[in-house]
Amino acid sequence: MAHSVTQERSLSAWRSPWVVGWIAMVVIVLGVNLTMVYFAIISNPGLVSENYYERGEHYEHTLVSRLLHEPSWLMKEDIPKDIKAGEKRSVRFFVVDSAGQPVEAERVIFHAYRPSNAKKDFSAPMREESKGRYVAEVQFPLYGVWDTLFSVTAHGTEYNKGERIQVLRP
């Protein structure tokens, strides 16, 4: 009787280094895949421009000319941290020049992009509350991750400031 119990223990699959090695390899592969999915979700906004080829064709020239003309403005967004889906909230945007003076822009627009569903993207023009201070009332239709972009047009040139936010469940 004792002999058969000992024999069963020695034949247990968990004692084989091959079985343990294969299970460890499967766990490692699954862990790497989950890590890649996590980084893909948090890093890529998934936004694709309709005319990506034309925009990229002169990218270097556009980038260099923009850096030469880029104002040394301080642009700061004020987005409430507790925004909930379906609630109308105020978002604010402040623009001051290098001397600390408010910038009067020709136009400021708030854009919200949903990385997983472009059909829910929206834009809202911002009105001037006071010099250099702009506000818009917005309502996010879905909870989750949103990429926001404040687009400021001044002196015929557009400047952008982006921020990724988390919209809470209602």
LOTI-96458 format. One record per residue (C-alpha): x, y, z; residue in three letters. Coordinates in Angstrom, 2 decimals. Last residue first. Layout:
<nodes>
{{X; Y; Z}; 'ALA'}
...
</nodes>
This chain:
<nodes>
{{-22.38; 59.53; -13.92}; 'PRO'}
{{-19.15; 57.62; -14.62}; 'ARG'}
{{-16.02; 59.76; -14.55}; 'LEU'}
{{-14.24; 61.53; -17.41}; 'VAL'}
{{-10.47; 60.99; -17.39}; 'GLN'}
{{-8.32; 63.61; -19.06}; 'ILE'}
{{-5.52; 63.85; -21.62}; 'ARG'}
{{-4.26; 67.39; -22.23}; 'GLU'}
{{-3.37; 69.37; -25.33}; 'GLY'}
{{-2.22; 72.91; -26.06}; 'LYS'}
{{-2.39; 74.24; -29.60}; 'ASN'}
{{-1.26; 77.32; -31.50}; 'TYR'}
{{-2.88; 78.62; -34.70}; 'GLU'}
{{-1.42; 81.54; -36.62}; 'THR'}
{{-3.24; 84.56; -38.10}; 'GLY'}
{{-2.00; 86.97; -35.41}; 'HIS'}
{{-3.66; 84.78; -32.76}; 'ALA'}
{{-5.60; 81.54; -33.13}; 'THR'}
{{-5.70; 79.40; -29.99}; 'VAL'}
{{-6.70; 75.71; -30.19}; 'SER'}
{{-7.22; 73.98; -26.85}; 'PHE'}
{{-7.01; 70.22; -27.28}; 'LEU'}
{{-8.56; 67.50; -25.18}; 'THR'}
{{-7.88; 63.78; -25.37}; 'ASP'}
{{-10.58; 61.78; -23.60}; 'TRP'}
{{-10.36; 58.64; -21.44}; 'VAL'}
{{-13.50; 57.22; -19.87}; 'GLY'}
{{-17.10; 58.33; -19.47}; 'TYR'}
{{-19.29; 59.11; -22.46}; 'LEU'}
{{-21.30; 62.13; -23.70}; 'PRO'}
{{-18.91; 64.79; -22.36}; 'PHE'}
{{-20.73; 68.06; -21.75}; 'GLN'}
{{-19.00; 71.36; -22.28}; 'VAL'}
{{-19.51; 74.98; -21.20}; 'GLU'}
{{-16.66; 77.06; -22.56}; 'ALA'}
{{-14.35; 79.61; -20.93}; 'VAL'}
{{-11.48; 81.91; -21.96}; 'TYR'}
{{-9.08; 84.05; -19.93}; 'ARG'}
{{-6.41; 86.14; -21.69}; 'GLY'}
{{-8.33; 89.37; -21.16}; 'LYS'}
{{-11.60; 88.56; -19.40}; 'SER'}
{{-14.29; 85.94; -19.78}; 'GLU'}
{{-13.52; 85.50; -23.49}; 'GLU'}
{{-15.74; 82.90; -25.09}; 'ARG'}
{{-14.62; 79.42; -26.06}; 'MET'}
{{-15.93; 77.72; -29.18}; 'PRO'}
{{-16.89; 74.10; -28.55}; 'ALA'}
{{-15.68; 71.00; -30.36}; 'SER'}
{{-16.86; 67.39; -30.36}; 'PHE'}
{{-15.65; 63.82; -30.80}; 'ASP'}
{{-18.29; 61.12; -30.14}; 'LYS'}
{{-18.14; 59.63; -33.66}; 'LYS'}
{{-14.37; 59.23; -33.27}; 'ALA'}
{{-14.88; 56.31; -30.85}; 'ASN'}
{{-11.95; 54.70; -29.00}; 'SER'}
{{-9.65; 57.71; -28.69}; 'PRO'}
{{-12.54; 60.10; -27.90}; 'ARG'}
{{-11.40; 63.55; -28.96}; 'TYR'}
{{-12.46; 66.78; -27.27}; 'ALA'}
{{-11.75; 70.13; -28.92}; 'HIS'}
{{-11.96; 73.53; -27.19}; 'PHE'}
{{-11.74; 76.50; -29.54}; 'ILE'}
{{-10.09; 79.89; -28.99}; 'VAL'}
{{-10.37; 82.66; -31.62}; 'ARG'}
{{-8.79; 86.03; -32.35}; 'GLU'}
{{-6.70; 85.79; -29.22}; 'ALA'}
{{-6.08; 88.57; -26.73}; 'GLU'}
{{-3.03; 87.53; -24.75}; 'VAL'}
{{-2.87; 88.49; -21.09}; 'PRO'}
{{0.41; 90.12; -20.00}; 'GLN'}
{{2.94; 88.02; -18.07}; 'GLY'}
{{5.95; 89.41; -19.96}; 'ALA'}
{{6.39; 86.13; -21.85}; 'SER'}
{{2.77; 86.28; -23.01}; 'ASP'}
{{-0.28; 85.10; -21.10}; 'VAL'}
{{-2.97; 82.59; -22.12}; 'VAL'}
{{-5.54; 81.05; -19.77}; 'PHE'}
{{-8.07; 78.33; -20.62}; 'PHE'}
{{-11.21; 77.41; -18.77}; 'ARG'}
{{-13.54; 74.44; -18.79}; 'VAL'}
{{-17.04; 74.84; -17.42}; 'SER'}
{{-19.21; 71.80; -16.78}; 'ARG'}
{{-22.40; 70.24; -18.21}; 'LYS'}
{{-22.87; 66.77; -16.79}; 'GLU'}
{{-23.56; 63.82; -19.15}; 'GLY'}
{{-20.34; 61.99; -18.30}; 'ALA'}
{{-18.83; 63.23; -15.04}; 'LYS'}
{{-16.09; 65.83; -14.63}; 'ILE'}
{{-14.37; 65.48; -11.24}; 'ASP'}
{{-10.89; 66.76; -12.13}; 'LYS'}
{{-12.23; 70.10; -13.36}; 'PRO'}
{{-10.36; 71.32; -16.46}; 'ILE'}
{{-8.31; 74.49; -16.07}; 'ASP'}
{{-5.91; 74.76; -18.99}; 'GLU'}
{{-2.71; 76.77; -18.98}; 'LYS'}
{{-0.89; 78.46; -21.84}; 'MET'}
{{2.27; 80.41; -21.02}; 'LEU'}
{{3.36; 82.18; -24.15}; 'TRP'}
{{6.85; 82.20; -25.61}; 'SER'}
{{5.48; 82.67; -29.10}; 'PRO'}
{{6.28; 80.05; -31.71}; 'GLU'}
{{7.52; 81.79; -34.87}; 'HIS'}
{{10.82; 79.94; -35.28}; 'LEU'}
{{9.32; 76.74; -33.85}; 'LEU'}
{{6.45; 76.96; -36.35}; 'ARG'}
{{8.85; 77.38; -39.28}; 'SER'}
{{10.88; 74.34; -38.17}; 'VAL'}
{{7.78; 72.15; -37.66}; 'LEU'}
{{6.18; 73.15; -40.98}; 'THR'}
{{9.40; 72.46; -42.90}; 'HIS'}
{{9.79; 69.09; -41.18}; 'GLU'}
{{6.16; 68.10; -41.73}; 'TYR'}
{{6.00; 69.00; -45.42}; 'HIS'}
{{4.57; 65.68; -46.66}; 'GLU'}
{{3.10; 64.80; -43.28}; 'GLY'}
{{0.04; 67.01; -43.66}; 'ARG'}
{{-0.57; 65.86; -47.24}; 'GLU'}
{{-0.26; 62.21; -46.27}; 'TYR'}
{{-2.44; 62.47; -43.17}; 'TYR'}
{{-5.42; 63.98; -44.98}; 'ASN'}
{{-8.20; 62.56; -42.77}; 'GLU'}
{{-6.02; 62.83; -39.68}; 'SER'}
{{-5.79; 59.71; -37.54}; 'VAL'}
{{-6.37; 59.79; -33.80}; 'LEU'}
{{-5.68; 56.53; -31.97}; 'GLY'}
{{-4.76; 58.36; -28.75}; 'PRO'}
{{-1.83; 56.01; -28.27}; 'ASN'}
{{-0.20; 55.95; -24.84}; 'SER'}
{{-2.60; 54.59; -22.20}; 'ILE'}
{{-4.28; 51.89; -24.30}; 'ILE'}
{{-1.17; 50.68; -26.11}; 'ALA'}
{{0.75; 50.57; -22.82}; 'PHE'}
{{-1.88; 48.33; -21.21}; 'TYR'}
{{-2.11; 46.07; -24.27}; 'VAL'}
{{1.68; 45.66; -24.25}; 'MET'}
{{1.67; 44.77; -20.54}; 'THR'}
{{-1.13; 42.24; -21.09}; 'LEU'}
{{0.89; 40.62; -23.88}; 'ASN'}
{{4.04; 40.46; -21.74}; 'VAL'}
{{2.11; 38.85; -18.86}; 'GLY'}
{{0.46; 36.32; -21.17}; 'LEU'}
{{3.85; 35.34; -22.60}; 'VAL'}
{{5.37; 35.03; -19.10}; 'ILE'}
{{2.47; 32.88; -17.82}; 'VAL'}
{{2.73; 30.57; -20.85}; 'VAL'}
{{6.49; 30.22; -20.31}; 'MET'}
{{6.05; 29.42; -16.61}; 'ALA'}
{{3.48; 26.75; -17.49}; 'ILE'}
{{5.85; 25.22; -20.03}; 'TRP'}
{{8.76; 25.21; -17.57}; 'GLY'}
{{6.68; 23.67; -14.74}; 'VAL'}
{{5.54; 20.90; -17.07}; 'VAL'}
{{9.07; 20.26; -18.32}; 'TRP'}
{{10.57; 20.37; -14.81}; 'PRO'}
{{8.35; 17.41; -13.85}; 'SER'}
{{7.25; 17.42; -10.22}; 'ARG'}
{{3.94; 19.05; -11.09}; 'TRP'}
{{3.03; 16.10; -13.31}; 'ALA'}
{{2.88; 13.69; -10.35}; 'SER'}
{{4.58; 10.38; -11.20}; 'LEU'}
{{6.81; 10.45; -8.08}; 'SER'}
{{3.78; 11.03; -5.89}; 'ARG'}
{{1.89; 8.12; -7.43}; 'GLU'}
{{4.88; 5.73; -6.82}; 'GLN'}
{{5.07; 6.76; -3.19}; 'THR'}
{{1.35; 6.11; -2.77}; 'VAL'}
{{1.73; 2.70; -4.54}; 'SER'}
{{4.59; 1.56; -2.23}; 'HIS'}
{{2.74; 2.45; 0.94}; 'ALA'}
{{0.00; 0.00; 0.00}; 'MET'}
</nodes>
